[in-house]
Amino acid sequence: MSIPFPEQEFKIYALSEQAVTLVFENEINEKTASEISNFNRLLNNNPFKGFTSSVPAYTTLSIFYDLLSVISSDLPGENGFEKVSNYLKSLNSKNQEDVAEVPNRITLPVLYGAEFGPDLDEASNMTNLSVEEVIDLHTSVIYKVYVIGFVPGFAYLGGMDERLASPRKLTPRTSVPAGSVGIAGKQTGIYPLETPGGWQIIGQTPLKMFDANRIQPSLLKAGDEVKFQSIGLEEFNELSQ
Amino acid sequence: MMEISISKPGILTTVQDSGRKNYLAQAVPLSGTLDGLSARIANMALGNHEDFATLEFTYAAAEFKAETDILIAYAGDGAFLVADGSKLPSERPVFIPAGMVIKLINNPEGATTYLAIAGGFNLPEVLESKSTYLLGNFGGLEGRNLKPGDRIFNSENISFLSQNIMKSLEGRQISWPSWYIPRPYFLPKNRKIIRIFPAEEFTWFNSDSIISFLSGDFSIGLNSNRMGIHISGDKIFRRKQDELLSTAVCPGTIQVTGDGEMILLMADCQTTGGYPRIGQVAAVDLPLCAQLKPNDSIRFTEISRDAAEILYIEREKELEKFKLAIESKF
């Protein structure tokens, strides 16, 4: 099912007739995340005929294409899968120059606690930290966006202080307001839409994490860096407008 | 200009086109028609571009009215269209004069039916598509299911081909030609056998479960929707308990949940998932899946990824032939 590339940094498998997935590593880390970001940028700057889009995840990059365009291209290979695989392989090997870019850094204002973060007290109890310590630890780190998934614009952030790790709620809420900032296990993330959710909600950002009418509808994208900043109610209301 | 008004929306009626391909990395689902073959055939029969927006009806019980003269076509197995006491034939253009009421009556064969109109439905694009995404409340008509009183127009930019088809049929009566695009021609004889190729985690499952998967009867769960079809039968067990880190999935992916149940992902599925995947449905068989109803009995059969790719290319060539044949008629 998979073709290993001995000289290469990834293996490749078919996701569908019109998509392949590159596997870079087996565990989540910063190095893998930047390899994926760099290769993704390289590919989007040098697309092949038929390329439609790419989806970065923790250790993979999936590449979607129009099969008929790929088949009609002059890429080497017996079929669509081979043609795309060969192209990706050549792209990887010929491009050794540094394509790394400084990631975007986005500061997200968050109102912690009260009705905006109904689980802040519970999180403080579970972690044996004071509410102030929870907020300090949550705002002191620079997070990395590993994946946008689950619902449009939902960013899974890595890099949270492990002292904040808390289990999901036993019974998920049927509705979590848009902008809610949550913790689940070692991850933290922001709900972009009002959806059901099982994460511990510690605060809320007034920023619109997803807006279908924006050019880039999702405020965050994989590879971005995120910092949280604690704000008060007045500032929250100003920014909500 | 053509206009229809919805008097009864039925269970679920949404606007869908070929989907939203360019925002997957922002976790915006593909969306679009569940049964792309039927929707394309309805569009082709009118001389429309195949990707034009259609109405996707789930089962029957819907009703709409021609507010003007209209040229429509429908395809799919969820319902038959009836007007003026007679059943309208599917897979071909049908002219209907203003004032006529069109009802959808039950077709026991399947679940979804697509209605196309000459020129396509005129609605704004959101993120490069007219498809409705209910969870995100965007696309289609105000991001929602259609409701009584909704009025929808066609786009006035209709092709020469559509105009010529219209001219050949318009009058005071309902009329249709004898030619049509035979949808069964594109489908296998047994529509309850779904061809799959092994997915990346296929070997994570134990051999008994793989045998069950490829030889057993499975039934369609009640809680199936545009996001996914729940498949019940023998539980699928794993021999390898590794944790899968969330990675991209797509319509046709069959995930196995922690309790051994299978979920076949459909058009509105999440863009990433963390359940191990046992199979990927051949793209040519996704239209069959779109027609499955709760309690239907199905089987899976294995083909190679190469074979799935060839089937796809062959079907596209066949569709192209019909398209050219219609163009050459007018």
Boltz contact constraints between the chains, C-beta under 6 A:
constraints:
  - contact:
      token1: [A, 13]
      token2: [B, 200]
      max_distance: 6.0
  - contact:
      token1: [A, 14]
      token2: [B, 305]
      max_distance: 6.0
  - contact:
      token1: [A, 16]
      token2: [B, 250]
      max_distance: 6.0
  - contact:
      token1: [A, 16]
      token2: [B, 252]
      max_distance: 6.0
  - contact:
      token1: [A, 16]
      token2: [B, 280]
      max_distance: 6.0
  - contact:
      token1: [A, 17]
      token2: [B, 283]
      max_distance: 6.0
  - contact:
      token1: [A, 17]
      token2: [B, 308]
      max_distance: 6.0
  - contact:
      token1: [A, 17]
      token2: [B, 309]
      max_distance: 6.0
  - contact:
      token1: [A, 17]
      token2: [B, 312]
      max_distance: 6.0
  - contact:
      token1: [A, 19]
      token2: [B, 250]
      max_distance: 6.0
  - contact:
      token1: [A, 52]
      token2: [B, 21]
      max_distance: 6.0
  - contact:
      token1: [A, 53]
      token2: [B, 22]
      max_distance: 6.0
  - contact:
      token1: [A, 53]
      token2: [B, 24]
      max_distance: 6.0
  - contact:
      token1: [A, 55]
      token2: [B, 24]
      max_distance: 6.0
  - contact:
      token1: [A, 55]
      token2: [B, 25]
      max_distance: 6.0
  - contact:
      token1: [A, 55]
      token2: [B, 248]
      max_distance: 6.0
  - contact:
      token1: [A, 55]
      token2: [B, 271]
      max_distance: 6.0
  - contact:
      token1: [A, 57]
      token2: [B, 246]
      max_distance: 6.0
  - contact:
      token1: [A, 57]
      token2: [B, 247]
      max_distance: 6.0
  - contact:
      token1: [A, 57]
      token2: [B, 248]
      max_distance: 6.0
  - contact:
      token1: [A, 57]
      token2: [B, 272]
      max_distance: 6.0
  - contact:
      token1: [A, 58]
      token2: [B, 245]
      max_distance: 6.0
  - contact:
      token1: [A, 59]
      token2: [B, 245]
      max_distance: 6.0
  - contact:
      token1: [A, 60]
      token2: [B, 247]
      max_distance: 6.0
  - contact:
      token1: [A, 62]
      token2: [B, 248]
      max_distance: 6.0
  - contact:
      token1: [A, 68]
      token2: [B, 316]
      max_distance: 6.0
  - contact:
      token1: [A, 79]
      token2: [B, 306]
      max_distance: 6.0
  - contact:
      token1: [A, 79]
      token2: [B, 309]
      max_distance: 6.0
  - contact:
      token1: [A, 80]
      token2: [B, 309]
      max_distance: 6.0
  - contact:
      token1: [A, 147]
      token2: [B, 246]
      max_distance: 6.0
  - contact:
      token1: [A, 148]
      token2: [B, 26]
      max_distance: 6.0
  - contact:
      token1: [A, 148]
      token2: [B, 27]
      max_distance: 6.0
  - contact:
      token1: [A, 149]
      token2: [B, 27]
      max_distance: 6.0
  - contact:
      token1: [A, 149]
      token2: [B, 246]
      max_distance: 6.0
  - contact:
      token1: [A, 149]
      token2: [B, 271]
      max_distance: 6.0
  - contact:
      token1: [A, 149]
      token2: [B, 272]
      max_distance: 6.0
  - contact:
      token1: [A, 152]
      token2: [B, 27]
      max_distance: 6.0
  - contact:
      token1: [A, 152]
      token2: [B, 28]
      max_distance: 6.0
  - contact:
      token1: [A, 152]
      token2: [B, 136]
      max_distance: 6.0
  - contact:
      token1: [A, 154]
      token2: [B, 27]
      max_distance: 6.0
  - contact:
      token1: [A, 212]
      token2: [B, 126]
      max_distance: 6.0
  - contact:
      token1: [A, 212]
      token2: [B, 127]
      max_distance: 6.0
  - contact:
      token1: [A, 212]
      token2: [B, 138]
      max_distance: 6.0
  - contact:
      token1: [A, 217]
      token2: [B, 26]
      max_distance: 6.0
  - contact:
      token1: [A, 218]
      token2: [B, 26]
      max_distance: 6.0
